[in-house]
Amino acid sequence: MSDFINDLLGNLGGGATEKIGSSLGIDPKIIQAAIPILAPMILGGLKNQSANNGGQERVDHILNKYGDPNILDNVDGHLEQAGKQENFDTNLGGLLGNSGSQVTDILTKNFNLDVSTAMKIIPMVAPLIMGYLAKSKNENPEGSTGF
């Protein structure tokens, strides 16, 4: 898992963690620390979807629908759109089950954040992770079975 996290963090070029931190008014190191908490939960959600809701085809559907492989090239555009949202879905449309509220609690307690800020982190960071996964799927001959 640490190789995946390190590769993901390396691919978040353009200062993504700094930009997210700045847009939320928090230290970018908090975003950098939140990614290793959130990424395994997203992977677990995809694994659960695969096991219970249609196999690898379901995972590919989710990544095709919600994972823009070009998002890492347009972090500013993503943050502009995310900043306009008024409702933040911390469960990512059910992908995380009820884990979104658990992640929010973890972020609140571990990083001394207020709940409203912590709730914004998941929907701001998750599309970057999903985009990275979609890009990996497209570049990997094994597709999404490669992660």
DSSP file with accessible surface (Angstrom, degrees, kcal/mol):
  #  RESIDUE AA STRUCTURE BP1 BP2  ACC     N-H-->O    O-->H-N    N-H-->O    O-->H-N    TCO  KAPPA ALPHA  PHI   PSI    X-CA   Y-CA   Z-CA
    1    1 A M     >        0   0  124      0, 0.0     4,-2.5     0, 0.0     5,-0.2   0.000 360.0 360.0 360.0 -34.9    0.0    0.0    0.0
    2    2 A S  H  >  +     0   0   79      1,-0.2     4,-2.8     2,-0.2     5,-0.2   0.859 360.0  53.9 -65.8 -32.1    2.9    2.4    0.8
    3    3 A D  H  > S+     0   0  131      2,-0.2     4,-2.5     1,-0.2    -1,-0.2   0.921 109.6  48.5 -63.7 -42.5    4.1    2.1   -2.8
    4    4 A F  H  > S+     0   0   36      2,-0.2     4,-2.8     1,-0.2    -2,-0.2   0.941 113.3  46.6 -60.6 -47.8    0.7    3.1   -4.1
    5    5 A I  H  X S+     0   0   13     -4,-2.5     4,-3.0     1,-0.2     5,-0.2   0.929 113.2  48.7 -62.7 -45.2    0.5    6.0   -1.7
    6    6 A N  H  X S+     0   0  102     -4,-2.8     4,-2.2     2,-0.2    -1,-0.2   0.910 113.4  46.8 -63.0 -41.0    4.0    7.2   -2.6
    7    7 A D  H  X S+     0   0   84     -4,-2.5     4,-1.7    -5,-0.2    -2,-0.2   0.919 112.9  49.9 -66.5 -42.8    3.2    7.0   -6.3
    8    8 A L  H  X S+     0   0    0     -4,-2.8     4,-0.7     2,-0.2     3,-0.4   0.949 111.8  47.1 -59.1 -50.2   -0.1    8.8   -5.8
    9    9 A L  H >< S+     0   0   37     -4,-3.0     3,-0.7     1,-0.2    -1,-0.2   0.888 111.1  52.8 -61.7 -36.6    1.6   11.6   -3.8
   10   10 A G  H 3< S+     0   0   62     -4,-2.2    -1,-0.2     1,-0.2    -2,-0.2   0.810 108.4  50.6 -66.8 -29.8    4.3   11.8   -6.5
   11   11 A N  H 3< S+     0   0   56     -4,-1.7     2,-1.8    -3,-0.4    -1,-0.2   0.524  83.0  90.6 -86.8  -7.1    1.7   12.2   -9.2
   12   12 A L    <X  +     0   0   13     -4,-0.7     4,-1.2    -3,-0.7     5,-0.4  -0.312  67.6 167.7 -82.7  55.3   -0.2   15.0   -7.5
   13   13 A G  T  4  +     0   0   39     -2,-1.8     3,-0.5     1,-0.2    62,-0.1   0.059  43.1  56.0 -62.4 174.5    2.0   17.4   -9.3
   14   14 A G  T  4 S-     0   0   58      1,-0.2    -1,-0.2     2,-0.1     5,-0.1   0.709 125.5 -73.2  73.9  18.3    1.4   21.1   -9.5
   15   15 A G  T  > S+     0   0   26     -3,-0.3     4,-2.8     3,-0.1     5,-0.2   0.885  73.7 166.2  67.1  37.9    1.3   21.5   -5.7
   16   16 A A  H  X S+     0   0    0     -4,-1.2     4,-2.7    -3,-0.5     5,-0.2   0.901  74.4  48.1 -55.9 -45.0   -2.1   19.9   -5.3
   17   17 A T  H  > S+     0   0   10     -5,-0.4     4,-2.6     1,-0.2    -1,-0.2   0.898 112.8  49.3 -66.1 -35.9   -1.8   19.5   -1.6
   18   18 A E  H  > S+     0   0  100      2,-0.2     4,-2.7     1,-0.2    -1,-0.2   0.908 112.2  48.4 -66.1 -41.7   -0.6   23.1   -1.2
   19   19 A K  H  X S+     0   0   67     -4,-2.8     4,-2.4     2,-0.2    -2,-0.2   0.907 113.4  46.1 -67.0 -40.9   -3.5   24.3   -3.3
   20   20 A I  H  X S+     0   0    2     -4,-2.7     4,-1.7    -5,-0.2    -2,-0.2   0.945 114.0  48.6 -66.7 -46.7   -6.1   22.3   -1.4
   21   21 A G  H  X>S+     0   0    0     -4,-2.6     5,-2.8    -5,-0.2     4,-0.8   0.930 113.0  48.4 -57.4 -44.4   -4.7   23.4    1.9
   22   22 A S  H ><5S+     0   0   96     -4,-2.7     3,-0.7     1,-0.2    -1,-0.2   0.910 108.8  52.5 -63.2 -42.6   -4.7   27.0    0.8
   23   23 A S  H 3<5S+     0   0   64     -4,-2.4    -1,-0.2     1,-0.3    -2,-0.2   0.804 116.2  40.7 -66.1 -26.3   -8.2   26.8   -0.5
   24   24 A L  H 3<5S-     0   0   28     -4,-1.7    -1,-0.3    -3,-0.2    -2,-0.2   0.480 111.3-119.5 -96.3  -7.7   -9.4   25.5    2.9
   25   25 A G  T <<5S+     0   0   69     -4,-0.8     2,-0.3    -3,-0.7    -3,-0.2   0.833  74.4 115.4  73.3  31.1   -7.1   27.8    4.9
   26   26 A I  S   <S-     0   0   28     -5,-2.8    -1,-0.3    -6,-0.2    -2,-0.2  -0.863  77.6 -79.2-128.6 166.5   -5.2   24.9    6.5
   27   27 A D    >>  -     0   0   84     -2,-0.3     3,-2.0     1,-0.2     4,-0.8  -0.429  35.4-135.4 -63.9 127.9   -1.6   23.6    6.5
   28   28 A P  H 3> S+     0   0   37      0, 0.0     4,-2.3     0, 0.0     3,-0.2   0.771 101.7  71.6 -58.7 -22.2   -1.0   21.6    3.3
   29   29 A K  H 3> S+     0   0  159      1,-0.2     4,-2.1     2,-0.2     5,-0.1   0.807  91.0  59.0 -64.1 -27.5    0.7   19.0    5.4
   30   30 A I  H <> S+     0   0   27     -3,-2.0     4,-1.9     2,-0.2    -1,-0.2   0.922 106.1  46.9 -66.1 -42.3   -2.7   18.1    6.8
   31   31 A I  H  X S+     0   0    0     -4,-0.8     4,-1.8     2,-0.2    -2,-0.2   0.934 111.1  51.9 -63.6 -44.0   -3.8   17.3    3.2
   32   32 A Q  H  < S+     0   0   83     -4,-2.3    -1,-0.2     1,-0.2    -2,-0.2   0.889 113.4  44.7 -60.2 -37.4   -0.7   15.3    2.6
   33   33 A A  H  < S+     0   0   40     -4,-2.1     4,-0.4     1,-0.2    -1,-0.2   0.779 109.2  56.8 -77.4 -25.9   -1.4   13.3    5.8
   34   34 A A  H >X S+     0   0    3     -4,-1.9     4,-2.7     1,-0.2     3,-0.9   0.822  93.6  68.3 -75.0 -30.8   -5.1   12.9    4.9
   35   35 A I  H 3X S+     0   0    1     -4,-1.8     4,-3.0     1,-0.3    -1,-0.2   0.924  97.0  50.7 -59.3 -46.0   -4.3   11.2    1.6
   36   36 A P  H 34 S+     0   0   51      0, 0.0    -1,-0.3     0, 0.0    -2,-0.2   0.720 114.0  47.6 -66.5 -15.5   -2.9    8.0    3.2
   37   37 A I  H <> S+     0   0   42     -3,-0.9     4,-0.7    -4,-0.4    -2,-0.2   0.876 118.6  38.1 -83.9 -42.8   -6.0    7.8    5.4
   38   38 A L  H  X S+     0   0    3     -4,-2.7     4,-2.1     1,-0.2     3,-0.4   0.887 105.7  63.5 -79.3 -40.6   -8.5    8.3    2.5
   39   39 A A  H  X S+     0   0    0     -4,-3.0     4,-2.7     1,-0.2     5,-0.2   0.911 102.2  49.2 -57.4 -46.7   -6.9    6.4   -0.3
   40   40 A P  H  > S+     0   0   44      0, 0.0     4,-2.5     0, 0.0    -1,-0.2   0.861 109.8  53.5 -62.3 -30.8   -7.1    2.9    1.4
   41   41 A M  H  X S+     0   0   45     -4,-0.7     4,-2.3    -3,-0.4    -2,-0.2   0.895 109.5  47.5 -69.9 -38.1  -10.8    3.6    2.2
   42   42 A I  H  X S+     0   0    0     -4,-2.1     4,-2.5     2,-0.2     5,-0.2   0.940 113.1  48.2 -66.4 -44.9  -11.5    4.4   -1.5
   43   43 A L  H  X S+     0   0   31     -4,-2.7     4,-2.5     1,-0.2    -2,-0.2   0.908 111.8  50.7 -61.1 -39.7   -9.6    1.3   -2.6
   44   44 A G  H  X S+     0   0   37     -4,-2.5     4,-2.6    -5,-0.2    -1,-0.2   0.894 108.9  51.4 -64.2 -39.0  -11.6   -0.7    0.0
   45   45 A G  H  X S+     0   0    6     -4,-2.3     4,-2.4     2,-0.2    -2,-0.2   0.909 110.8  48.0 -63.7 -41.3  -14.9    0.8   -1.3
   46   46 A L  H  X S+     0   0    6     -4,-2.5     4,-2.4     2,-0.2    -2,-0.2   0.908 111.4  50.6 -65.8 -39.3  -13.9   -0.2   -4.8
   47   47 A K  H  X S+     0   0  164     -4,-2.5     4,-2.7     1,-0.2    -2,-0.2   0.919 110.8  49.3 -63.7 -41.5  -13.0   -3.7   -3.6
   48   48 A N  H  X S+     0   0   81     -4,-2.6     4,-2.5     2,-0.2     5,-0.3   0.907 110.2  50.6 -63.7 -42.5  -16.4   -3.9   -1.8
   49   49 A Q  H  X S+     0   0   19     -4,-2.4     4,-2.4     2,-0.2     6,-0.5   0.905 111.8  48.7 -61.6 -40.6  -18.2   -2.8   -5.0
   50   50 A S  H  <>S+     0   0   30     -4,-2.4     5,-1.8     1,-0.2     4,-0.4   0.936 115.3  43.5 -64.2 -44.6  -16.3   -5.5   -6.9
   51   51 A A  H  <5S+     0   0   76     -4,-2.7    -2,-0.2     1,-0.2    -1,-0.2   0.841 129.9  22.5 -71.1 -33.7  -17.1   -8.2   -4.4
   52   52 A N  H  <5S+     0   0  106     -4,-2.5    -2,-0.2    -5,-0.2    -3,-0.2   0.550 124.3  40.6-114.2 -11.0  -20.8   -7.3   -3.9
   53   53 A N  T  <5S-     0   0   86     -4,-2.4    -2,-0.1    -5,-0.3    -3,-0.1  -0.046 125.3 -42.5-138.1  34.0  -22.0   -5.3   -6.9
   54   54 A G  T >>5S-     0   0   53     -4,-0.4     4,-0.7    -3,-0.1     3,-0.7   0.645  73.6-113.1 123.7  11.1  -20.8   -6.6  -10.2
   55   55 A G  H >><S-     0   0   25     -5,-1.8     4,-1.3    -6,-0.5     3,-1.0  -0.143  77.2 -20.8  68.6-156.5  -17.2   -7.6  -10.1
   56   56 A Q  H 3> S+     0   0   63      1,-0.3     4,-2.7     2,-0.2    -1,-0.2   0.800 131.7  65.3 -63.1 -28.2  -14.5   -5.8  -12.0
   57   57 A E  H <> S+     0   0  161     -3,-0.7     4,-2.3     1,-0.2    -1,-0.3   0.887 100.8  51.1 -62.0 -36.2  -17.0   -4.3  -14.4
   58   58 A R  H <X S+     0   0   88     -3,-1.0     4,-2.5    -4,-0.7    -1,-0.2   0.920 109.5  49.5 -66.4 -43.1  -18.5   -2.3  -11.5
   59   59 A V  H  X S+     0   0    5     -4,-1.3     4,-2.7     2,-0.2     5,-0.2   0.940 111.6  48.7 -61.2 -46.4  -15.1   -1.0  -10.5
   60   60 A D  H  X S+     0   0   47     -4,-2.7     4,-2.8     1,-0.2    -1,-0.2   0.907 110.0  52.4 -61.5 -39.2  -14.4    0.1  -14.1
   61   61 A H  H  X S+     0   0   88     -4,-2.3     4,-2.3    -5,-0.2     5,-0.2   0.933 110.7  47.1 -61.0 -47.2  -17.9    1.7  -14.3
   62   62 A I  H  X S+     0   0    7     -4,-2.5     4,-3.2     1,-0.2     5,-0.5   0.934 114.6  46.3 -61.9 -45.0  -17.2    3.8  -11.1
   63   63 A L  H  X S+     0   0    0     -4,-2.7     4,-1.8     1,-0.2    -1,-0.2   0.892 113.2  49.3 -67.7 -37.0  -13.7    4.8  -12.4
   64   64 A N  H  < S+     0   0  109     -4,-2.8    -1,-0.2    -5,-0.2    -2,-0.2   0.870 118.8  39.5 -67.5 -35.5  -15.1    5.7  -15.8
   65   65 A K  H  < S+     0   0  128     -4,-2.3    -2,-0.2    -5,-0.2    -3,-0.2   0.894 133.2  18.4 -81.4 -41.1  -17.9    7.8  -14.3
   66   66 A Y  H  < S+     0   0  135     -4,-3.2     2,-0.8    -5,-0.2    -3,-0.2   0.545 107.0  79.6-112.5  -9.1  -16.1    9.4  -11.4
   67   67 A G     <  -     0   0    4     -4,-1.8    -1,-0.1    -5,-0.5    64,-0.1  -0.840  55.9-168.5-108.7  99.9  -12.4    9.2  -12.1
   68   68 A D    >   -     0   0   82     -2,-0.8     3,-2.0    59,-0.3     4,-0.3  -0.765  10.3-156.5 -85.5 110.9  -11.2   11.8  -14.6
   69   69 A P  T 3  S+     0   0   33      0, 0.0     3,-0.3     0, 0.0    -1,-0.2   0.691  92.3  54.6 -64.6 -12.9   -7.7   10.7  -15.7
   70   70 A N  T >  S+     0   0   99      1,-0.2     3,-1.5     2,-0.1     4,-0.4   0.456  78.2  95.2 -97.3  -0.1   -6.9   14.3  -16.6
   71   71 A I  G X  S+     0   0   17     -3,-2.0     3,-1.6     1,-0.3     7,-0.2   0.841  76.7  61.7 -62.3 -32.0   -7.9   15.9  -13.3
   72   72 A L  G 3  S+     0   0   14     -4,-0.3     3,-0.4    -3,-0.3    -1,-0.3   0.730 102.0  53.1 -68.5 -18.1   -4.3   15.8  -12.1
   73   73 A D  G <  S+     0   0  122     -3,-1.5    -1,-0.3     1,-0.2    -2,-0.2   0.508 116.2  39.1 -88.7  -7.8   -3.4   18.1  -15.0
   74   74 A N    <>  +     0   0   96     -3,-1.6     4,-2.0    -4,-0.4    -1,-0.2  -0.350  63.7 144.7-139.0  54.9   -6.2   20.6  -13.9
   75   75 A V  H  > S+     0   0    6     -3,-0.4     4,-2.8     1,-0.2     5,-0.2   0.903  75.3  56.6 -62.2 -39.0   -6.1   20.7  -10.1
   76   76 A D  H  > S+     0   0   93      1,-0.2     4,-2.3     2,-0.2    -1,-0.2   0.923 107.3  47.8 -60.1 -44.4   -7.0   24.4  -10.2
   77   77 A G  H  > S+     0   0   20      2,-0.2     4,-2.2     1,-0.2    -1,-0.2   0.907 111.8  50.7 -62.7 -41.0  -10.1   23.8  -12.2
   78   78 A H  H  X S+     0   0   26     -4,-2.0     4,-2.9    -7,-0.2    -2,-0.2   0.939 111.2  47.8 -61.8 -45.2  -11.1   21.0   -9.9
   79   79 A L  H  X S+     0   0   18     -4,-2.8     4,-2.4     1,-0.2    -2,-0.2   0.868 108.6  54.6 -67.1 -33.9  -10.7   23.2   -6.8
   80   80 A E  H  X S+     0   0  119     -4,-2.3     4,-0.7    -5,-0.2    -1,-0.2   0.936 112.8  42.9 -62.9 -44.7  -12.6   26.0   -8.4
   81   81 A Q  H >< S+     0   0  119     -4,-2.2     3,-1.0     1,-0.2     4,-0.5   0.920 114.2  50.4 -66.0 -44.8  -15.6   23.6   -9.0
   82   82 A A  H >< S+     0   0    3     -4,-2.9     3,-1.3     1,-0.3    -1,-0.2   0.861 104.1  59.6 -63.7 -34.6  -15.3   22.0   -5.6
   83   83 A G  H 3< S+     0   0   58     -4,-2.4    -1,-0.3     1,-0.3    -2,-0.2   0.731  99.9  57.2 -66.1 -20.5  -15.2   25.4   -4.0
   84   84 A K  T << S+     0   0  131     -3,-1.0    -1,-0.3    -4,-0.7    -2,-0.2   0.597  84.0 106.3 -85.0 -12.6  -18.7   26.2   -5.5
   85   85 A Q    <   -     0   0   91     -3,-1.3     3,-0.1    -4,-0.5    -3,-0.0  -0.417  44.9-175.2 -69.8 144.1  -20.2   23.1   -3.8
   86   86 A E  S    S+     0   0  174      1,-0.2     2,-0.5    -2,-0.1    -1,-0.1   0.692  72.3  52.7-106.5 -30.0  -22.5   23.7   -0.9
   87   87 A N  S    S-     0   0  145      2,-0.0     2,-0.6    33,-0.0    -1,-0.2  -0.938  71.3-156.5-110.7 128.9  -23.2   20.1    0.1
   88   88 A F        -     0   0   43     -2,-0.5     2,-1.1    -3,-0.1     3,-0.1  -0.916   5.6-151.3-110.8 118.8  -20.3   17.8    0.7
   89   89 A D    >   +     0   0   79     -2,-0.6     3,-1.3     1,-0.2    -2,-0.0  -0.747  14.9 180.0 -89.2  95.5  -20.9   14.1    0.3
   90   90 A T  T 3  S+     0   0   17     -2,-1.1    -1,-0.2     1,-0.3    13,-0.1   0.659  81.0  55.8 -72.7 -14.3  -18.3   12.6    2.7
   91   91 A N  T > >S-     0   0   40      9,-0.1     5,-2.2     8,-0.1     3,-0.6   0.395 105.5-128.9 -96.2   1.3  -19.5    9.0    1.8
   92   92 A L  G X 5S-     0   0   41     -3,-1.3     3,-1.6     1,-0.3    -2,-0.1   0.915  70.2 -48.6  53.3  52.5  -18.9    9.7   -1.9
   93   93 A G  G 3 5S-     0   0   66      1,-0.3    -1,-0.3     2,-0.1    -3,-0.0   0.782 112.4 -49.4  63.5  26.7  -22.3    8.5   -3.1
   94   94 A G  G X 5S+     0   0   42     -3,-0.6     3,-1.2     3,-0.2    -1,-0.3   0.283 110.7 115.6  97.6 -11.5  -22.1    5.3   -1.1
   95   95 A L  T < 5S+     0   0   17     -3,-1.6    -3,-0.2     1,-0.3   -47,-0.1   0.902  86.2  38.0 -58.7 -38.4  -18.6    4.3   -2.2
   96   96 A L  T > <S-     0   0    7     -5,-2.2     3,-2.5     1,-0.3    -1,-0.3   0.433  96.8-151.2 -91.6   2.4  -17.3    4.7    1.3
   97   97 A G  T <  S-     0   0   39     -3,-1.2     3,-0.4    -6,-0.4    -1,-0.3  -0.474  72.1 -28.0  62.2-129.4  -20.4    3.3    3.0
   98   98 A N  T >> S+     0   0  128     -2,-0.2     4,-0.9     1,-0.2     3,-0.7   0.317 118.2  99.6 -96.4   7.4  -20.5    5.1    6.4
   99   99 A S  H <>  +     0   0   36     -3,-2.5     4,-2.7     1,-0.2     5,-0.2   0.722  64.8  73.8 -68.4 -22.5  -16.7    5.4    6.4
  100  100 A G  H 3> S+     0   0    0     -3,-0.4     4,-2.4     1,-0.2    -1,-0.2   0.917  97.3  47.4 -58.0 -41.4  -16.9    9.0    5.3
  101  101 A S  H <> S+     0   0   56     -3,-0.7     4,-2.3     2,-0.2    -1,-0.2   0.867 110.6  53.2 -69.5 -31.7  -18.1   10.2    8.7
  102  102 A Q  H  X S+     0   0  103     -4,-0.9     4,-2.5     2,-0.2    -2,-0.2   0.921 109.4  48.0 -65.7 -42.7  -15.3    8.1   10.3
  103  103 A V  H  X S+     0   0    1     -4,-2.7     4,-3.0     2,-0.2     5,-0.3   0.923 110.2  52.4 -63.7 -42.5  -12.7    9.8    8.1
  104  104 A T  H  X S+     0   0    7     -4,-2.4     4,-2.6    -5,-0.2    -2,-0.2   0.930 110.3  48.1 -58.4 -44.6  -14.2   13.2    9.0
  105  105 A D  H  X S+     0   0   79     -4,-2.3     4,-2.7     2,-0.2     5,-0.3   0.914 111.8  49.8 -61.7 -42.8  -13.9   12.3   12.7
  106  106 A I  H  X S+     0   0   62     -4,-2.5     4,-3.2     1,-0.2     5,-0.3   0.937 112.9  46.2 -61.7 -46.5  -10.3   11.1   12.3
  107  107 A L  H  X S+     0   0    1     -4,-3.0     4,-1.7     1,-0.2     6,-0.6   0.897 112.9  50.6 -63.7 -40.3   -9.4   14.3   10.5
  108  108 A T  H  X>S+     0   0   30     -4,-2.6     5,-1.0    -5,-0.3     4,-0.5   0.945 119.4  35.2 -62.7 -47.8  -11.2   16.4   13.1
  109  109 A K  H  <5S+     0   0  161     -4,-2.7     3,-0.4     3,-0.2    -2,-0.2   0.919 120.3  45.1 -75.7 -46.8   -9.4   14.7   16.0
  110  110 A N  H  <5S+     0   0  109     -4,-3.2    -3,-0.2    -5,-0.3    -1,-0.2   0.798 126.4  28.7 -70.4 -30.1   -6.0   14.0   14.6
  111  111 A F  H  <5S-     0   0   52     -4,-1.7    -1,-0.2    -5,-0.3    -2,-0.2   0.244 102.7-119.2-117.4  10.5   -5.5   17.4   13.0
  112  112 A N  T  <5 +     0   0  154     -4,-0.5     2,-0.3    -3,-0.4    -3,-0.2   0.902  59.0 155.8  53.5  47.8   -7.6   19.6   15.3
  113  113 A L      < -     0   0   16     -5,-1.0    -1,-0.2    -6,-0.6     2,-0.1  -0.744  47.6-110.6-100.9 152.9   -9.9   20.7   12.4
  114  114 A D     >  -     0   0   87     -2,-0.3     4,-2.3     1,-0.1     3,-0.3  -0.474  34.9-111.7 -75.8 156.1  -13.4   22.0   12.7
  115  115 A V  H  > S+     0   0   78      1,-0.2     4,-2.7     2,-0.2     5,-0.2   0.888 114.0  55.8 -59.1 -41.5  -16.0   19.5   11.3
  116  116 A S  H  > S+     0   0   68      1,-0.2     4,-0.9     2,-0.2    -1,-0.2   0.896 110.8  44.7 -64.4 -37.0  -17.0   21.7    8.4
  117  117 A T  H >> S+     0   0   16     -3,-0.3     4,-1.0     2,-0.2     3,-0.7   0.932 112.8  50.9 -69.6 -44.8  -13.4   21.9    7.1
  118  118 A A  H >X S+     0   0    0     -4,-2.3     4,-0.8     1,-0.2     3,-0.7   0.888 106.1  56.3 -60.2 -38.0  -12.8   18.2    7.7
  119  119 A M  H 3< S+     0   0   66     -4,-2.7    -1,-0.2     1,-0.2    -2,-0.2   0.802 103.7  54.7 -65.4 -27.2  -16.0   17.4    5.7
  120  120 A K  H <X S+     0   0   72     -4,-0.9     4,-1.1    -3,-0.7    -1,-0.2   0.747  94.5  69.3 -77.6 -23.7  -14.7   19.4    2.7
  121  121 A I  H <X S+     0   0    1     -4,-1.0     4,-2.8    -3,-0.7     5,-0.4   0.926  93.8  54.4 -63.9 -45.2  -11.4   17.4    2.5
  122  122 A I  H  X S+     0   0    0     -4,-0.8     4,-3.0     1,-0.2    -1,-0.2   0.957 111.4  41.3 -59.2 -55.1  -12.9   14.1    1.3
  123  123 A P  H  4 S+     0   0   13      0, 0.0    -1,-0.2     0, 0.0    -2,-0.2   0.722 118.0  49.7 -70.1 -14.1  -14.8   15.4   -1.7
  124  124 A M  H  < S+     0   0    7     -4,-1.1     4,-0.4    -3,-0.4    -2,-0.2   0.853 120.6  32.5 -85.5 -37.4  -11.9   17.6   -2.6
  125  125 A V  H >X S+     0   0    0     -4,-2.8     4,-1.8    -5,-0.2     3,-0.9   0.851 106.5  68.9 -88.1 -36.5   -9.2   14.9   -2.4
  126  126 A A  H 3X S+     0   0    2     -4,-3.0     4,-3.2    -5,-0.4     5,-0.3   0.876  95.1  54.7 -56.0 -43.3  -11.2   11.9   -3.5
  127  127 A P  H 3> S+     0   0   35      0, 0.0     4,-2.4     0, 0.0   -59,-0.3   0.861 107.3  52.4 -61.3 -30.4  -11.6   13.0   -7.2
  128  128 A L  H <> S+     0   0    1     -3,-0.9     4,-2.3    -4,-0.4    -2,-0.2   0.917 111.9  45.1 -68.4 -41.5   -7.8   13.3   -7.4
  129  129 A I  H  X S+     0   0    1     -4,-1.8     4,-2.5     2,-0.2    -1,-0.2   0.935 114.6  48.0 -66.4 -44.7   -7.4    9.8   -6.1
  130  130 A M  H  X S+     0   0    9     -4,-3.2     4,-2.6     1,-0.2    -2,-0.2   0.892 111.4  51.3 -63.8 -38.1  -10.1    8.5   -8.4
  131  131 A G  H  X S+     0   0    0     -4,-2.4     4,-2.6    -5,-0.3    -1,-0.2   0.913 109.2  50.2 -64.5 -41.4   -8.5   10.3  -11.3
  132  132 A Y  H  X S+     0   0   11     -4,-2.3     4,-2.6     2,-0.2    -2,-0.2   0.922 111.8  48.2 -62.0 -43.1   -5.2    8.8  -10.5
  133  133 A L  H  X S+     0   0    0     -4,-2.5     4,-2.7     2,-0.2    -2,-0.2   0.909 111.4  49.9 -64.6 -41.7   -6.8    5.3  -10.4
  134  134 A A  H  X S+     0   0    2     -4,-2.6     4,-2.4     2,-0.2    -2,-0.2   0.916 111.8  48.2 -63.4 -42.1   -8.5    5.9  -13.7
  135  135 A K  H  X S+     0   0   53     -4,-2.6     4,-1.8     2,-0.2    -2,-0.2   0.927 112.5  48.6 -63.3 -43.8   -5.3    7.1  -15.3
  136  136 A S  H  X S+     0   0   26     -4,-2.6     4,-1.6     1,-0.2    -2,-0.2   0.897 110.2  52.3 -61.7 -40.9   -3.5    4.0  -13.8
  137  137 A K  H  < S+     0   0   27     -4,-2.7     6,-0.3     1,-0.2     3,-0.2   0.924 110.8  47.1 -61.3 -43.9   -6.3    1.8  -15.1
  138  138 A N  H  < S+     0   0   96     -4,-2.4    -1,-0.2     1,-0.2    -2,-0.2   0.813 116.9  42.8 -69.2 -30.4   -6.0    3.2  -18.6
  139  139 A E  H  < S+     0   0  134     -4,-1.8    -1,-0.2    -5,-0.2    -2,-0.2   0.630  99.5  82.7 -90.4 -15.4   -2.2    2.9  -18.7
  140  140 A N  S >< S-     0   0   50     -4,-1.6     3,-2.3    -3,-0.2     6,-0.1  -0.795  70.6-144.9 -96.3 127.3   -2.0   -0.6  -17.1
  141  141 A P  T 3  S+     0   0  134      0, 0.0    -1,-0.1     0, 0.0     3,-0.1   0.763 103.5  56.4 -61.5 -19.8   -2.5   -3.6  -19.4
  142  142 A E  T >  S-     0   0  125      1,-0.3     3,-1.3     2,-0.0     5,-0.1   0.484  98.4-153.1 -86.3  -4.2   -4.2   -5.3  -16.5
  143  143 A G  G X   -     0   0   20     -3,-2.3     3,-1.7    -6,-0.3    -1,-0.3  -0.325  62.6 -19.5  65.4-146.3   -6.7   -2.5  -16.2
  144  144 A S  G >  S+     0   0    3      1,-0.3     3,-1.2     2,-0.2    -1,-0.2   0.622 128.2  74.7 -74.2  -9.3   -8.2   -1.9  -12.8
  145  145 A T  G <  S+     0   0   82     -3,-1.3    -1,-0.3     1,-0.2    -2,-0.2   0.659  80.9  75.9 -73.1 -11.0   -7.3   -5.5  -11.8
  146  146 A G  G <         0   0   31     -3,-1.7    -1,-0.2    -6,-0.1    -2,-0.2   0.475 360.0 360.0 -79.5  -2.3   -3.7   -4.2  -11.5
  147  147 A F    <         0   0   84     -3,-1.2   -14,-0.0    -5,-0.1     0, 0.0  -0.885 360.0 360.0-134.9 360.0   -4.4   -2.3   -8.2
